[in-house]
Structures are given as C-alpha cells and as structure tokens.
Amino acid sequence: MKILQELLDSLKIDLPVTAGVVGSHLMAVASQRLGLATHLHSQGQSDADVSEEEVGTLIGRRVRDLAHWLLEDRWVRAGIGMAALNSVLEIDYQALIEVNAKQIIADRAFDRNLMVVGHFPFIGQLRSKVRNLWVMEKEPRSGDLSEEKGYQALAEADVVAITGSCLINHTFDRIMANCKPGSFKIMLGPSTPLSAILLDCGLDVIGGALVEEKGTVLKMVKEGVPFRQMEGIRTVVMAKDTL
C-alpha cells in the first residue's frame, strides 16, 4: 500500500469535517471542499453499523484522521478515508483538462485489447471498437473474468481502464504489477485522487470529479443517486503527457 501512504503523506492541511454522508452508491466528506468516493459493497463485509459509526461521528473530527482509514481493510471505512483525502488533497488545477475519459479510452483501445477493471456504464459502447474487451471484477458478474483470471489477462491488454475504487480495496499494486509493459493505463471514477503521485507511479491518465454544488451533491449522495446521474459535478482528467 505504498501509493496510499504517499497520498496520505502529501496532505498539507488538516481541517475539521463539516459534513459526511454515506449513500448506497457514494460517500462524501466535506472539509476544504467536498470529497467523494465509491461505496464498495462486499458479500463478506457488513454495512450494518454504517449509519451510527461511520456517519454519526464524522462531523467535527479531523480530516487527516479519517483519511488514514484508507489503510484499513474494511471497505466502508477505507471509502470514507478516500473521500476525506479527496476533500483536502492539494490539486494543481492548471494541470486539469476537461476531456471525456470514455473518449480517451475509445481512441487508445481502438482495434486493440482492452481490460476494464471494475464496471463502468459505457463498457457496452466500446465492444464493437476493440479487438478484445475483458472485464475484471473482485466479485464477478456474468461474463466477467474472476480476479485471478483477470490478473493473468492483464499481460495481454494494450489498454487498461482501472476504477479508482481499487485504491479502496487495496488491489491497485497488484493490478499495476501485472500490466503488460508499455500498456496505456488510465484510472477514473469519483474515488480517483487528482494527484500527480498516481502519474508518477505508472498511470498515464487519471480522471476524477470536482464538486461545484456542494449542497446538491450531498443531497444526491444521501438519496443514493449513482455517480453517472449526479448534478453539480465536473469531471476532469490529468495526463502524464499531452493527450
């Protein structure tokens, strides 16, 4: 989990949490700004204590303390840690580009082998454009590769699209270690920290979210609105090289 520690070490400020919401799809923590993360659900972990423990005690706590929950194996607490980290992470706004991450993937993967780590709503639109498309999931659905088969198939993938949630469930290091040398790797999703640290460790592009309407987003997270239907959010990317 070296990457997680590097992200935590990069935090330069510490503020009290002013709001916290755990919804069925997303989590949100407010301090300097509103940080988001995906709410990962696992058959092997219970969410029964989320309402009291993870939400009721967030307000007033130091955001740096919550960010360190990212190192824990409980996905709910790790997700809150990611949202907390995203709420104070230093961002180089001049390095951000408003480009559709889906289009980047489509262009890079055209007639090539594409591995998608995690489910994205646009997967179906890419199947006719690529040579092979594999979906790797920790808890696979019908047609997905199992986690172990996915790690093997990574060696054949020219383009790898990775969910930012892999930082929450601590699979990032193993995913990167199994990628084919020279493959194009992009991380995207609301959990993704907009930090050049991720580019320095081997990713070519990262795509994340900036909350522009805090009240609207907090309300929608609480109501269980999926990320793709969110309002008051701007999606942006940061790239290692010119796109």
C-alpha positions in Angstrom: 0.0 0.0 0.0 2.9 2.3 -0.7 0.8 4.5 -3.0 -1.8 5.1 -0.3 0.9 6.2 2.2 2.4 8.5 -0.4 -1.0 10.1 -0.9 -1.5 10.5 2.8 1.9 11.9 3.3 1.2 14.5 0.6 -1.6 16.1 2.6 -0.5 19.6 3.7 -3.5 20.8 5.7 -5.8 19.4 8.3 -9.4 20.7 8.9 -12.5 19.6 10.8 -15.1 17.7 8.9 -18.2 19.8 8.4 -20.4 17.1 6.7 -20.4 13.4 6.0 -22.8 11.2 4.0 -22.7 7.5 3.3 -25.1 6.7 0.5 -25.9 3.5 -1.3 -23.6 4.3 -4.2 -21.2 7.1 -3.0 -19.7 8.6 0.1 -19.0 12.2 0.7 -16.8 14.1 3.2 -16.7 17.9 3.4 -13.8 19.9 4.7 -11.8 22.3 2.4 -14.1 21.0 -0.4 -16.5 18.1 -0.8 -14.6 14.8 -1.5 -16.2 11.8 -3.0 -15.6 8.0 -3.0 -17.4 5.0 -4.2 -19.3 3.0 -1.6 -18.0 -0.5 -2.1 -20.2 -3.4 -1.0 -18.8 -6.8 -0.3 -20.6 -10.1 0.5 -18.0 -10.7 3.1 -18.4 -7.4 5.0 -21.3 -6.0 6.8 -22.6 -2.4 6.4 -24.9 -2.8 9.4 -23.0 -0.3 11.5 -22.5 2.4 8.9 -25.3 4.7 10.0 -24.2 5.1 13.6 -20.4 4.6 13.5 -19.3 5.9 10.1 -21.7 8.8 9.7 -22.8 10.0 13.1 -19.3 10.6 14.4 -17.7 12.2 11.3 -18.6 15.9 11.9 -16.0 17.7 13.9 -13.3 15.1 13.5 -10.0 15.9 11.9 -10.0 15.1 8.3 -6.4 13.7 8.4 -7.5 11.1 11.0 -10.3 10.0 8.7 -8.1 9.9 5.7 -5.9 7.3 7.4 -9.0 4.9 7.4 -7.9 4.4 3.8 -5.3 1.9 5.1 -7.9 -0.3 6.7 -9.3 -3.5 5.3 -13.0 -2.6 5.9 -14.1 -1.1 2.7 -16.7 1.2 4.2 -14.1 2.9 6.5 -11.5 2.8 3.7 -14.0 4.5 1.4 -14.7 7.2 3.9 -10.9 7.6 4.2 -10.7 8.2 0.4 -13.5 10.8 0.5 -11.7 12.5 3.4 -8.4 12.5 1.5 -10.1 13.9 -1.6 -11.6 16.7 0.5 -8.2 18.2 1.3 -5.8 16.9 -1.4 -3.8 19.6 -3.0 -4.8 19.9 -6.6 -2.9 21.5 -9.5 -6.0 23.0 -11.2 -3.9 24.2 -14.1 -3.0 20.6 -15.0 -6.6 19.6 -15.2 -8.2 19.1 -18.7 -11.9 18.8 -19.5 -11.8 15.8 -21.8 -14.2 12.9 -21.8 -12.3 9.9 -20.2 -14.5 7.5 -22.1 -13.4 9.0 -25.4 -9.7 8.7 -24.4 -10.3 5.0 -23.7 -12.1 4.5 -27.0 -9.4 6.2 -29.0 -6.5 4.4 -27.3 -8.2 1.0 -27.4 -9.4 1.1 -31.0 -8.7 -2.4 -32.5 -6.6 -3.3 -29.5 -7.1 -5.4 -26.4 -8.9 -3.6 -23.6 -9.0 -4.6 -19.9 -11.6 -2.9 -17.7 -11.0 -3.3 -14.0 -14.4 -2.6 -12.5 -17.8 -1.9 -14.1 -18.3 1.3 -16.0 -21.6 2.2 -17.7 -20.0 2.8 -21.0 -18.5 -0.7 -21.4 -21.1 -1.8 -23.9 -20.3 1.1 -26.2 -16.7 0.0 -26.6 -17.1 -3.7 -27.5 -17.5 -3.0 -31.2 -14.5 -0.8 -31.3 -11.9 -3.0 -29.7 -10.3 -6.3 -30.6 -11.0 -7.9 -27.2 -12.7 -6.5 -24.2 -12.3 -8.1 -20.8 -13.9 -7.0 -17.6 -12.2 -8.0 -14.3 -14.1 -7.9 -11.1 -13.3 -8.9 -7.5 -16.9 -10.2 -7.3 -17.6 -11.0 -11.0 -20.9 -10.8 -12.7 -21.9 -13.0 -15.6 -19.4 -12.6 -18.4 -16.7 -11.1 -16.2 -13.3 -12.6 -15.5 -12.6 -13.6 -12.0 -10.0 -11.7 -10.1 -7.3 -14.3 -10.7 -8.1 -14.8 -14.4 -8.1 -11.0 -14.7 -4.6 -10.7 -13.4 -3.4 -13.2 -16.0 -5.2 -11.5 -18.8 -3.7 -8.1 -17.9 -0.5 -9.4 -19.6 -2.4 -9.3 -22.9 -4.1 -5.9 -22.5 -2.8 -3.0 -24.6 -5.1 -0.5 -22.7 -6.2 -0.9 -19.0 -9.0 1.2 -17.6 -9.0 1.0 -13.8 -11.6 2.1 -11.3 -10.3 4.4 -8.6 -12.0 2.0 -6.2 -9.0 -0.3 -6.5 -7.3 2.1 -4.0 -10.1 1.4 -1.5 -10.0 -2.4 -1.8 -6.2 -2.3 -1.9 -5.8 -4.1 -5.3 -4.0 -1.3 -7.1 -0.4 -2.5 -6.5 -1.2 -6.0 -7.8 -3.1 -4.7 -10.9 -0.2 -2.4 -11.8 2.4 -5.2 -11.3 0.6 -7.5 -13.7 0.0 -4.9 -16.6 1.9 -5.5 -19.8 5.0 -3.3 -20.1 4.2 -0.3 -22.3 0.4 -0.6 -21.9 -1.7 2.5 -21.6 -3.2 2.8 -18.2 -6.0 5.1 -17.1 -7.7 5.4 -13.7 -11.1 7.0 -13.5 -14.2 7.4 -11.3 -15.3 9.5 -8.3 -12.8 7.9 -5.9 -9.8 8.8 -8.0 -7.5 11.3 -6.3 -6.4 14.1 -8.7 -2.8 13.8 -7.7 0.3 13.6 -9.9 1.6 10.9 -7.5 -0.6 8.5 -9.4 1.0 9.5 -12.7 4.5 9.1 -11.2 3.7 5.5 -10.2 2.8 4.3 -13.7 -0.6 5.6 -14.7 -0.8 7.6 -18.0 -4.1 9.4 -17.3 -6.3 9.9 -14.2 -9.9 11.1 -14.4 -11.8 12.3 -11.3 -14.5 14.6 -10.1 -14.7 18.2 -8.8 -17.8 19.1 -6.8 -19.2 22.5 -7.8 -22.5 22.4 -6.0 -21.9 21.1 -2.5 -25.5 21.1 -1.3 -26.9 19.5 -4.4 -24.3 16.7 -4.4 -24.6 16.0 -0.6 -28.4 15.6 -1.1 -28.0 13.3 -4.1 -25.4 11.1 -2.4 -27.8 10.7 0.6 -30.6 9.8 -1.8 -28.5 7.1 -3.4 -28.1 8.7 -6.8 -25.5 6.9 -9.0 -22.4 8.9 -10.0 -23.4 9.0 -13.7 -26.6 10.7 -12.8 -25.1 13.3 -10.4 -25.6 17.0 -10.9 -23.3 19.7 -9.7 -20.1 17.8 -10.6 -17.4 18.5 -13.2 -15.4 15.6 -14.5 -11.7 16.3 -15.4 -8.6 14.5 -16.3 -4.9 14.9 -15.6 -2.3 13.3 -18.0 1.3 12.4 -17.8 1.9 13.5 -21.4 -0.1 15.6 -24.0 -3.3 13.9 -25.0 
